[in-house]
Amino acid sequence: RSHRKILRIFMKLFPYSALFEEGDFENLGDLERLQSVLNNLDDDELIHRLYSIRSKGRNDWPCEAMWNSFIASFLFQHESVASLLRELRRNKQLRKLCGFEPKSVKQEDGTIKIYLAPSPSSYSKFLKNLQLCQDELNQMFVKLVEYMYNNLDGFGDILMVDGKAIQSYGTKISKTKKSGGRGEHDADWCKKEYSASGPNGESVIKTKKWFGFRLHLIADATYEIPVAYTVTKASNSEKTETKNLLNKLEENHPEWIENCKFFLGDKGYDSTPILEWLRRRDISPVIDICNHWKDGDKTRQYKDTSLIYNYRGNVWYVDENGKRIELVCKGYDKRTDSIRYGFKPQAHDSRIFRIKCEEDRRIFTPLARNTKKWKRMYKKRTGVERVNGRIDRDYRFERHTIRGLQKMNMFITVSFLIYMTLAKAKIEKGQTEHICKMYA
């Protein structure tokens, strides 16, 4: 193992100096990005695991080179293994950077055949072995998250959550196990309805249906970097999986939960169990709300008072003439767990009213819904949609050839490892802007 570690250090130094000594480093583009990832990715345990899985099997191509080329497939945006192998055969610089050396094989007729890159079957075997290394990949992910907490100011203070639909390359469940990796045995169907604005501003219900999987992602809202995730079948509940992710974070990294001050999500996460979980840990939820008032009420009275409110958290004072006067939030009183409301300055009325959050914790949250700060904070939630967009656009999940939950989980994990390692490389160079963009 120590010998392989020395070899990897040598590979990270010698080929690079040979490749870039002619002064064309600035024009390399993807090769430069690949070099940055390989230099900043702590993958020794993964390589050791890959060799232990291979054991006494065929050792035609080094595990380091295979792993490096797999990373390159994301950065070079290859949609399939066949596309990557074609690139390796024609791109000498890429082969050297990954660690591939030409291999001579004597044929039965006595001639010598030169192989420049692995065969499709060799690469498929490598990917199967890599799927068995999910624990090592997860550990690499956690180390990168820890790096972000230690090197980025305010990282983890504001977390955001979202679910992302990922279609399977398969179109239906395979009826026989004989189909193996060419069949889909894990995915299922999901139908999701959501509201949108029509051309004239009217509310329109749209339906999205897909066969495949769902990515459940918690990310930092300031830097748009993943903190935790899970990949499930498409039909798994977003609310349930988010609660499981939060519990797992608290169990394994309680200090990350302690750092969190705000938790952002769309109305798909408007769930009493999630809100209660956050409340018990002094985390302010900034989660859009659904109208669960089934009785048709537009407003409700707060206890036996002159205050009324609607499901979106707007509060009014009703005077003796029946006139409604909208109140403004005056802040959260942690001691009494209540929201303070008062009149606008032009009313010249200094009275303060309190509404207990326990009246309805979905409506009355520590950061009141009817404040500019809530709206400003909620806008940050779009960062998680940008993360999902980069996964689709930069890492080619819009068009892929992946079947099976285990394989999908592995590909998503490696995508996040590259995503975060590129950010780490930029941080190491002192860059603080556009750290998540592949081409910035």
C-alpha positions as CSV (number, residue, x, y, z in Angstrom):
1,R,0.0,0.0,0.0
2,S,2.8,2.4,0.8
3,H,4.4,1.6,-2.6
4,R,1.2,2.5,-4.4
5,K,0.9,5.8,-2.4
6,I,4.4,6.8,-3.5
7,L,3.5,5.9,-7.0
8,R,0.4,8.1,-6.9
9,I,2.5,11.0,-5.6
10,F,4.9,10.4,-8.4
11,M,2.0,10.4,-10.9
12,K,0.7,13.7,-9.6
13,L,4.1,15.4,-10.0
14,F,6.0,13.9,-12.9
15,P,3.4,13.8,-15.7
16,Y,2.2,17.3,-15.0
17,S,5.6,18.8,-15.3
18,A,6.2,16.9,-18.5
19,L,2.8,18.0,-19.9
20,F,3.0,21.7,-19.1
21,E,6.6,22.6,-19.3
22,E,6.1,24.0,-22.9
23,G,4.1,27.0,-21.6
24,D,0.7,26.0,-22.9
25,F,-0.8,25.4,-19.4
26,E,-3.2,28.4,-19.6
27,N,-4.8,27.1,-22.8
28,L,-5.5,23.5,-21.6
29,G,-9.0,24.1,-20.3
30,D,-10.5,20.8,-19.3
31,L,-7.1,19.3,-18.7
32,E,-6.3,22.1,-16.3
33,R,-9.5,21.5,-14.4
34,L,-8.8,17.7,-14.3
35,Q,-5.4,18.4,-12.8
36,S,-6.9,20.7,-10.1
37,V,-9.4,17.9,-9.1
38,L,-6.7,15.2,-9.0
39,N,-4.4,17.4,-6.9
40,N,-7.1,18.3,-4.4
41,L,-9.0,15.0,-4.1
42,D,-8.1,12.8,-1.1
43,D,-8.7,9.4,-2.7
44,D,-6.0,7.1,-1.1
45,E,-8.5,5.0,0.8
46,L,-10.7,4.6,-2.3
47,I,-7.7,3.4,-4.4
48,H,-6.7,1.0,-1.7
49,R,-10.3,-0.4,-1.6
50,L,-10.4,-0.8,-5.4
51,Y,-7.1,-2.8,-5.3
52,S,-8.5,-5.0,-2.5
53,I,-11.6,-5.7,-4.5
54,R,-9.6,-6.5,-7.6
55,S,-7.3,-8.8,-5.4
56,K,-5.8,-11.4,-7.6
57,G,-7.8,-10.6,-10.7
58,R,-6.4,-9.2,-13.9
59,N,-4.3,-6.1,-13.4
60,D,-4.2,-4.8,-17.0
61,W,-4.8,-1.2,-16.1
62,P,-3.9,0.6,-12.8
63,C,-6.9,1.5,-10.6
64,E,-5.5,5.0,-10.2
65,A,-5.7,5.5,-14.0
66,M,-9.2,4.1,-14.3
67,W,-10.4,6.3,-11.4
68,N,-8.7,9.4,-12.9
69,S,-10.3,8.7,-16.3
70,F,-13.7,8.3,-14.7
71,I,-13.3,11.8,-13.1
72,A,-12.3,13.1,-16.5
73,S,-15.5,11.7,-18.1
74,F,-17.5,14.2,-16.0
75,L,-15.2,17.2,-16.7
76,F,-15.1,16.4,-20.4
77,Q,-18.9,15.8,-20.3
78,H,-19.0,12.3,-21.9
79,E,-22.4,10.8,-21.9
80,S,-21.2,7.2,-22.1
81,V,-18.2,4.9,-21.5
82,A,-17.8,4.4,-25.2
83,S,-17.4,8.2,-25.7
84,L,-14.8,8.4,-23.0
85,L,-12.8,5.5,-24.4
86,R,-12.7,7.1,-27.8
87,E,-11.4,10.2,-26.2
88,L,-8.7,8.3,-24.4
89,R,-7.5,6.6,-27.6
90,R,-7.1,9.9,-29.5
91,N,-6.0,12.2,-26.6
92,K,-2.4,11.5,-25.6
93,Q,-2.3,14.3,-23.0
94,L,-5.4,12.9,-21.3
95,R,-4.0,9.4,-21.2
96,K,-0.8,10.7,-19.6
97,L,-2.6,12.9,-17.1
98,C,-4.8,9.9,-16.0
99,G,-1.8,7.5,-15.8
100,F,-2.3,5.2,-18.8
101,E,0.7,3.8,-20.6
102,P,0.5,1.9,-23.9
103,K,0.3,-1.9,-23.4
104,S,1.8,-4.4,-25.8
105,V,0.0,-7.8,-26.1
106,K,1.4,-10.6,-28.2
107,Q,-1.3,-12.2,-30.4
108,E,-1.7,-15.9,-31.3
109,D,-0.1,-15.3,-34.7
110,G,3.0,-13.8,-33.1
111,T,2.3,-10.2,-33.9
112,I,2.3,-7.5,-31.3
113,K,-0.9,-5.3,-30.7
114,I,-0.7,-2.0,-28.9
115,Y,-3.6,-1.0,-26.6
116,L,-3.8,2.6,-25.7
117,A,-6.9,2.5,-23.5
118,P,-9.0,-0.1,-21.6
119,S,-11.6,-2.2,-23.4
120,P,-15.3,-1.6,-22.8
121,S,-15.5,-4.8,-20.7
122,S,-12.6,-3.8,-18.6
123,Y,-14.2,-0.4,-17.9
124,S,-17.6,-2.0,-17.1
125,K,-15.8,-4.2,-14.5
126,F,-14.2,-1.2,-13.0
127,L,-17.5,0.6,-12.6
128,K,-19.0,-2.5,-10.9
129,N,-16.1,-2.5,-8.5
130,L,-16.5,1.2,-7.9
131,Q,-20.1,0.7,-6.9
132,L,-18.9,-1.5,-4.0
133,C,-16.9,1.5,-2.7
134,Q,-19.8,3.7,-1.8
135,D,-18.6,3.9,1.9
136,E,-15.2,5.3,0.8
137,L,-16.9,7.7,-1.6
138,N,-19.2,8.9,1.2
139,Q,-16.2,9.5,3.5
140,M,-14.6,11.6,0.8
141,F,-17.8,13.6,0.5
142,V,-17.9,14.2,4.3
143,K,-14.2,15.3,4.3
144,L,-15.0,17.9,1.6
145,V,-18.0,19.2,3.6
146,E,-15.8,19.5,6.7
147,Y,-13.2,21.4,4.6
148,M,-16.0,23.9,3.6
149,Y,-17.0,24.4,7.3
150,N,-13.4,25.1,8.2
151,N,-12.5,27.4,5.3
152,L,-15.6,29.4,4.4
153,D,-17.0,32.1,6.6
154,G,-20.6,31.4,7.5
155,F,-20.8,28.1,5.8
156,G,-23.8,26.1,7.0
157,D,-25.5,29.1,8.7
158,I,-28.3,29.0,6.1
159,L,-29.2,25.6,4.7
160,M,-31.7,24.9,1.9
161,V,-33.4,21.7,0.7
162,D,-35.0,20.5,-2.5
163,G,-35.8,17.3,-4.4
164,K,-34.7,16.6,-7.9
165,A,-36.3,14.2,-10.4
166,I,-33.8,12.0,-12.3
167,Q,-35.1,9.8,-15.0
168,S,-33.7,6.3,-15.4
169,Y,-32.2,5.3,-18.7
170,G,-34.7,2.4,-18.6
171,T,-38.3,3.0,-19.4
172,K,-39.8,0.3,-17.3
173,I,-39.0,-2.3,-14.7
174,S,-37.3,-5.4,-16.1
175,K,-39.3,-8.5,-15.6
176,T,-36.3,-10.8,-15.5
177,K,-33.0,-10.7,-13.5
178,K,-31.2,-12.0,-16.5
179,S,-31.2,-8.5,-18.0
180,G,-28.5,-7.6,-15.4
181,G,-27.0,-4.1,-15.8
182,R,-29.0,-3.6,-19.0
183,G,-32.3,-3.7,-17.1
184,E,-33.9,-1.4,-14.6
185,H,-34.8,-3.2,-11.4
186,D,-35.0,-0.3,-8.8
187,A,-36.8,2.7,-10.3
188,D,-40.5,3.5,-10.0
189,W,-43.0,6.1,-11.2
190,C,-43.8,9.4,-9.6
191,K,-46.3,12.1,-10.4
192,K,-45.9,15.6,-8.9
193,E,-48.3,18.4,-9.1
194,Y,-47.3,22.0,-8.6
195,S,-48.8,25.4,-9.2
196,A,-47.5,28.0,-11.6
197,S,-48.5,31.3,-13.1
198,G,-50.3,31.4,-16.4
199,P,-49.8,34.0,-19.1
200,N,-52.4,36.3,-17.5
201,G,-51.1,35.8,-13.9
202,E,-53.7,33.1,-13.2
203,S,-52.8,30.0,-11.1
204,V,-52.2,26.9,-13.2
205,I,-51.7,23.4,-11.9
206,K,-49.0,21.5,-13.8
207,T,-48.2,17.8,-13.5
208,K,-44.8,16.3,-13.9
209,K,-44.5,12.5,-14.2
210,W,-41.3,10.5,-14.5
211,F,-39.8,7.0,-14.2
212,G,-36.6,6.8,-12.2
213,F,-35.2,8.3,-9.0
214,R,-35.2,11.3,-6.8
215,L,-32.2,13.2,-5.4
216,H,-32.9,14.7,-1.9
217,L,-30.4,17.5,-1.3
218,I,-29.5,19.8,1.6
219,A,-27.0,22.5,0.6
220,D,-25.5,25.7,1.9
221,A,-27.5,28.7,0.6
222,T,-24.6,31.2,0.7
223,Y,-22.1,29.2,-1.3
224,E,-24.4,26.7,-3.0
225,I,-22.4,23.7,-1.9
226,P,-23.9,20.3,-0.9
227,V,-24.0,19.4,2.8
228,A,-26.0,16.1,2.8
229,Y,-28.0,14.1,0.2
230,T,-29.7,10.8,-0.5
231,V,-30.8,9.1,-3.7
232,T,-34.1,7.1,-3.6
233,K,-36.8,5.8,-5.8
234,A,-38.8,8.5,-7.4
235,S,-41.9,7.9,-5.3
236,N,-40.1,8.4,-1.9
237,S,-41.5,11.3,0.1
238,E,-39.5,14.5,0.1
239,K,-40.7,15.3,3.6
240,T,-39.8,11.9,5.1
241,E,-36.4,11.8,3.4
242,T,-35.6,15.3,4.6
243,K,-36.4,14.4,8.1
244,N,-34.2,11.3,7.8
245,L,-31.3,13.5,6.4
246,L,-31.6,16.0,9.3
247,N,-31.6,13.2,11.9
248,K,-28.6,11.6,10.3
249,L,-26.8,14.9,10.2
250,E,-27.5,15.5,13.9
251,E,-26.3,12.0,14.8
252,N,-23.1,12.1,12.9
253,H,-22.3,15.8,12.9
254,P,-24.2,17.6,15.6
255,E,-22.0,20.7,15.3
256,W,-23.3,21.3,11.8
257,I,-26.8,21.4,13.1
258,E,-25.8,23.7,15.9
259,N,-24.3,26.1,13.3
260,C,-27.5,26.3,11.3
261,K,-29.7,29.4,11.9
262,F,-32.1,29.2,9.0
263,F,-33.6,26.3,7.0
264,L,-35.1,27.1,3.6
265,G,-37.6,25.0,1.5
266,D,-40.5,25.4,-0.9
267,K,-44.1,24.5,0.1
268,G,-43.4,20.8,-0.6
269,Y,-41.6,20.8,2.8
270,D,-44.5,22.5,4.7
271,S,-44.7,19.7,7.3
272,T,-45.4,20.0,11.0
273,P,-42.8,17.2,11.9
274,I,-40.1,19.2,10.1
275,L,-41.1,22.5,11.6
276,E,-41.2,20.9,15.1
277,W,-37.8,19.3,14.6
278,L,-36.3,22.7,13.6
279,R,-38.0,24.5,16.5
280,R,-36.6,22.2,19.1
281,R,-33.1,23.1,17.8
282,D,-33.7,26.8,17.6
283,I,-33.5,26.8,13.7
284,S,-35.8,29.3,12.0
285,P,-37.7,27.7,9.2
286,V,-38.2,29.7,6.0
287,I,-40.5,27.3,4.3
288,D,-43.4,28.4,2.0
289,I,-46.8,27.4,3.2
290,C,-49.7,25.5,1.7
291,N,-53.3,26.4,2.4
292,H,-54.6,23.6,4.6
293,W,-57.7,25.4,5.6
294,K,-60.3,23.1,4.2
295,D,-63.3,25.0,5.6
296,G,-63.0,27.8,3.1
297,D,-62.1,30.4,5.8
298,K,-60.2,33.5,4.5
299,T,-59.3,34.6,8.0
300,R,-59.5,33.3,11.6
301,Q,-59.8,35.0,14.9
302,Y,-56.9,34.7,17.4
303,K,-58.5,33.5,20.6
304,D,-60.9,36.0,22.1
305,T,-59.2,39.1,20.8
306,S,-59.5,41.8,18.2
307,L,-56.9,40.1,16.1
308,I,-57.5,38.1,12.9
309,Y,-55.0,36.3,10.6
310,N,-54.8,34.4,7.3
311,Y,-53.0,31.2,6.5
312,R,-50.0,33.2,5.1
313,G,-49.3,34.9,8.4
314,N,-50.8,38.4,7.8
315,V,-52.4,39.8,10.9
316,W,-55.0,42.5,11.3
317,Y,-56.6,44.5,14.2
318,V,-60.3,44.9,14.0
319,D,-61.5,48.1,15.6
320,E,-64.9,48.8,17.2
321,N,-66.3,49.9,13.8
322,G,-65.3,46.6,12.2
323,K,-62.5,48.2,10.2
324,R,-59.5,46.0,9.6
325,I,-56.0,47.5,10.1
326,E,-53.1,45.5,9.0
327,L,-50.3,45.1,11.6
328,V,-46.6,44.8,11.1
329,C,-44.3,42.4,12.8
330,K,-42.2,43.8,15.7
331,G,-40.0,40.7,16.2
332,Y,-40.0,37.3,17.9
333,D,-40.1,37.1,21.7
334,K,-38.1,33.9,22.5
335,R,-39.0,34.1,26.2
336,T,-42.7,33.8,25.5
337,D,-42.4,32.0,22.2
338,S,-44.6,34.5,20.5
339,I,-44.6,37.0,17.6
340,R,-45.0,40.7,18.5
341,Y,-47.2,42.8,16.2
342,G,-47.9,46.6,16.2
343,F,-49.4,49.4,14.2
344,K,-47.6,51.2,11.4
345,P,-46.0,54.5,12.5
346,Q,-48.6,56.6,10.8
347,A,-51.3,55.2,13.0
348,H,-49.7,56.8,16.1
349,D,-50.6,53.8,18.2
350,S,-47.9,52.2,20.3
351,R,-49.8,49.1,21.5
352,I,-48.1,45.8,21.0
353,F,-50.0,42.5,20.5
354,R,-48.5,39.0,20.9
355,I,-49.6,35.9,19.1
356,K,-48.3,32.6,20.5
357,C,-46.5,30.5,17.9
358,E,-48.3,27.4,19.3
359,E,-51.5,28.9,17.8
360,D,-50.3,27.3,14.5
361,R,-46.6,26.7,14.1
362,R,-46.9,26.4,10.4
363,I,-48.2,29.9,10.1
364,F,-46.4,31.6,13.0
365,T,-42.7,31.0,12.7
366,P,-39.9,32.8,14.6
367,L,-39.0,34.7,11.4
368,A,-42.5,36.0,10.6
369,R,-43.8,35.3,7.2
370,N,-45.1,38.8,6.5
371,T,-41.7,40.5,6.9
372,K,-39.2,41.7,4.2
373,K,-36.5,39.7,5.9
374,W,-38.5,36.5,5.4
375,K,-39.0,37.3,1.7
376,R,-35.4,38.2,1.3
377,M,-34.2,35.0,3.0
378,Y,-36.6,32.9,1.0
379,K,-35.2,34.2,-2.3
380,K,-31.9,32.5,-1.3
381,R,-33.7,29.1,-1.7
382,T,-33.3,29.4,-5.5
383,G,-29.6,28.5,-4.9
384,V,-30.6,24.9,-4.5
385,E,-32.2,25.0,-7.9
386,R,-29.0,26.3,-9.4
387,V,-27.1,23.4,-7.8
388,N,-29.6,21.0,-9.4
389,G,-29.2,22.9,-12.7
390,R,-25.5,22.4,-12.7
391,I,-25.9,18.7,-12.0
392,D,-28.1,18.5,-15.1
393,R,-26.1,20.8,-17.4
394,D,-22.5,20.5,-16.4
395,Y,-22.5,16.9,-15.2
396,R,-24.8,15.7,-18.0
397,F,-27.7,14.1,-16.0
398,E,-30.1,15.5,-18.5
399,R,-28.7,12.8,-20.9
400,H,-27.2,9.7,-19.3
401,T,-27.2,6.0,-19.6
402,I,-27.5,5.0,-16.0
403,R,-29.8,2.3,-14.7
404,G,-30.2,1.1,-11.1
405,L,-30.3,2.8,-7.8
406,Q,-26.8,1.8,-6.6
407,K,-25.2,3.0,-9.9
408,M,-27.2,6.2,-9.8
409,N,-26.1,6.9,-6.2
410,M,-22.5,6.3,-7.2
411,F,-22.6,8.7,-10.1
412,I,-24.3,11.4,-8.1
413,T,-21.7,11.0,-5.3
414,V,-18.8,11.3,-7.8
415,S,-20.5,14.4,-9.4
416,F,-20.6,16.1,-6.0
417,L,-17.0,15.1,-5.2
418,I,-15.9,16.8,-8.4
419,Y,-18.2,19.8,-7.8
420,M,-16.8,20.3,-4.3
421,T,-13.2,19.6,-5.2
422,L,-13.2,22.2,-7.9
423,A,-14.6,24.6,-5.3
424,K,-11.8,23.6,-2.9
425,A,-9.1,24.2,-5.6
426,K,-10.4,27.7,-6.1
427,I,-10.5,28.4,-2.4
428,E,-6.9,27.2,-2.1
429,K,-6.0,29.7,-4.8
430,G,-7.8,32.5,-2.9
431,Q,-10.8,32.7,-5.2
432,T,-14.1,33.3,-3.4
433,E,-16.4,34.1,-6.4
434,H,-18.0,31.5,-8.7
435,I,-16.5,28.7,-6.8
436,C,-19.2,26.2,-7.9
437,K,-19.1,26.9,-11.6
438,M,-17.2,24.3,-13.6
439,Y,-16.2,26.8,-16.3
440,A,-15.6,30.0,-14.2
